[in-house]
Amino acid sequence: MQIQPEILETLQQAGQEHLVRFWDELTPQQQQNLVDQIRSIDFPLMQQLIQNRATSGPGGEVAHGESVAARAARALPPQQLVRIPRTQADREQQKQAVEEGEELLRSGNVGAILVAGGQGSRLGFDAPKGMFPIGPVSDRTLFQILCEQVLARSLRVGVAIPYFVMTSEATHHETVKFFEQNRYFGLSEDDVFFFQQSSLPAVDAETGRMLMEDKDRILTSPDGHGGMLRALESTGMLGVMRDRDIEHLYYHQVDNPTAIVCDPALLGYHFQNNSDLTTKVVTKINPEERMGVLATIDGKTEIIEYSDLPEEQARRKQSDGTLVFWAGNTAIHVFKRVFIEKLLKNKLSLPFHTAHKKVACINDSGEFIDPAQPNAYKFEQFIFDALPHAKVAMVVEGVRKREFNPVKNAEGNDSPASSRAALLHLAREWIEAAGGIVGKNIPIEISPLYALDAHELEEKLQPGQTFNRPTVLKEVT
């Protein structure tokens, strides 16, 4: 099989002819796979990224010649803000938001987006992270717990909530198969939509040449959660949303089993304020916590990554003694669909961030190398860079212990152990609030299909009901 002239011309124009260096050593099937991968690459985009790789956008080290430190120095806490209710008036406002959010769900105008492109490698788990068993009693997976929330919320409002699951090249097939094997965890197959984010080649830090994973494969990595925007368009998911009259999208990531999926209060505040993009935040544990923070800079809501925030700024306080940068990003958002469509009118409306990484690859001789130092650039988009584009970008504070217990690290904070402990604490708290009794050190787990919240659990438990052995409260089938 000869290389097609148009393929050679594309590579020559991009200065990437080395990608077919081993062509004559490949089998016909390997040649075809390589050609298919080359055809999938947006070479004009890659050329632009390679040329601009020393700079980055509003969330990076330099923005329009101004350092992040300089921007942080004039930042204020988020201004379009709803704090956790502290007064009776606040509680009344929240009650109204819940009612409006539930009405929005009943209208059928809400869908949910699950970001599930990551692997569980940091947890020592060789599979998509969503397949990780997190149930402290049942070993239910992250996927199951989140899907049960969507199903329970759908049953409560009497309308199916479509679930759009974004995978990556690394997780797509296993994720789809897992859902099929588990019969979509009770959801209708017609209401679950899988779409795959794109991948971008990693490039050599010195030469800008794309790296090879093997002689027949270019080394790529996912284009970041901000790649969701282009993926929604390229896979036709935006068309599905329009056809189903979905106007608002609850966005969350697969690693947080205590996220309140399609939270009526968050949806209600979003709707009340005609917000383009609403973000849920929690109070940081301390200034050093490795969380991006929401702030208002020059009248616009932005997120500053923890790695870009100088220590003296992270510790800066307001006149009342509280931190300026207290609002930690939970990666929970609500988007207007029309806002997403507006962003897509400009292909590079979200900046690409450059990460200098150590990447194993093959060299020009076809030998595998595992460098000791960073040798490559990877390019990613971050969804939170959409915030400055929003006319209204509401920020809503959530209760940290209740809503933010992600599984990110193998041990310590934000680990499987801390997440399971949070699920156990939540179950015990709800049961005791409902008048039940849980024996000392007895693990209890509550399926969302049994109760979505403490009030719903109270309606089902008998006064004084006692739990003296490990129990999973789940739906009666």
C-alpha positions, 0 to 999 in steps of 0.5 A, a space after each residue: 500500500 502506497 501513501 496517498 499523495 494528499 496525506 504526504 502533502 498534508 504532512 509536508 505542509 505541517 512539517 510532520 513527515 516523520 509520522 510515516 517514517 516507518 511506513 514500509 515496516 507496517 502491515 497493511 492494517 497498521 498502515 490503514 490505522 495510521 492513515 485514519 489517525 492522520 486524517 483525524 488530526 486537525 493540522 491547522 489547529 495543531 500548527 497554531 498550538 505549536 507556534 503559540 506553545 510558550 503562552 497560554 490563555 486567561 487561566 495560564 501563566 501569561 494572559 495578554 502579556 499580564 501575569 496571573 499574579 498581577 490579575 490575582 492582585 486586583 481580584 475580588 471574591 465572586 460577586 454574583 454569589 449565593 452563599 449557604 443560607 444563614 438567615 430565615 430569608 436565605 432559607 426562604 430564598 433557597 426553598 423558592 429556588 428548589 421549587 423553581 428547579 424542580 419545576 424546570 426538571 418537570 418541564 423536560 428542559 434539563 439534561 445532565 452531562 457526565 465527564 467520564 474520560 479519565 482512567 483510574 490509574 492514580 488509584 491503581 485501577 486499570 479501567 475507566 474511573 467510573 467503574 471504580 467500586 466506591 460503595 462502602 457496603 455494597 461496592 457499587 461503582 461510581 457509575 452506578 451511584 451517579 446513574 441511580 441519582 439520575 434515575 431517582 431524580 427522574 422518577 421524583 419529577 416524573 420526567 426522564 432526564 437525558 444523561 450525556 456521558 463524555 468518554 475519551 479514546 481510552 475509556 469509551 469502549 469499556 464504558 459503553 460495554 459496562 453500561 450495557 452489561 449493567 442494563 444502564 443501571 435502570 436508565 432507559 437506553 434511549 435516555 443515555 447518550 455516549 460521546 467521545 472527546 477528541 484527543 490531540 497529539 503530544 509534541 516534542 518540547 524542543 522541535 514541535 514534532 508530534 511524538 509517536 507511541 509506536 511505529 504505527 501510532 501517533 501519541 495522543 492525549 484527551 483535549 481536556 474537559 473544555 473539549 466537551 464543547 467541540 465534542 458536543 457539536 462534532 458528535 451531534 449531541 447538540 442536535 439531540 439536545 435541541 430535538 429534545 428541547 433541552 435548554 439547561 445542562 447540569 455538568 459534573 465529573 465522575 469522581 464525586 459520588 456525593 454530588 447532588 446530580 441535577 440539584 434543584 436548588 442549583 438549577 433554581 438559582 441558575 434559572 432565577 438569575 438568567 445565568 449563562 453558566 452557574 458554578 457550585 463552590 465550597 469553602 477551601 479548607 485552607 489557603 494551601 489546598 490544591 483547588 482552583 478558586 473562583 474570583 471576580 476580575 475586572 467585573 468578570 467571573 474567572 477561575 484561577 488554578 491553584 498552581 497559578 496563584 502566588 502564596 501571598 495572594 492565596 493568603 490575602 484576606 478581606 477587611 472582615 478577616 476572611 480569605 479573598 480566594 475562599 471559593 473552591 471549584 467543585 467542577 459542578 456547573 449548569 450551562 444554558 445550551 444556547 451559551 454553549 452554542 454561542 461559544 462554538 461560533 469561535 473555534 478557539 473561544 476557549 484557550 488551550 493550556 500547555 502542559 510540560 510533561 514527561 512522556 514515554 515514546 519511540 525515537 527516530 530509530 523506533 526505540 522506546 524511550 522513557 525520559 527522566 525529565 519533561 520532554 513534551 507538550 500536551 494541549 488541553 482546554 478547560 471548561 471553566 475558561 468559559 466563565 469570562 464569556 458569560 454575561 451572567 455567571 452565578 456562583 452558588 456555595 454548597 455544603 462541602 461535607 455533603 456535596 464534595 468528596 471526590 476520589 482523586 488520590 490513592 491515599 489521604 484526602 480526596 481518596 477512596 477511603 475519605 469518599 467512603 467515609 463521607 458516604 457512611 457519615 451521610 447515611 448515619 446523619 440522615 438516619 439519625 435525623 429521621 429518628 433512627 438508631 445506628 449501632 457504633 461502627 455499623 456501616 450503612 449505605 443509602 441508595 439514591 433510589 431509596 432516598 435522595 435526601 434526608 427528608 425522603 428518608 424520614 418518610 420511609 423509616 420507622 421511628 426508632 428503627 435500629 441498624 445493628 449490622 451492615 446494611 444497604 438501604 435500596 429500592 424494593 423491587 
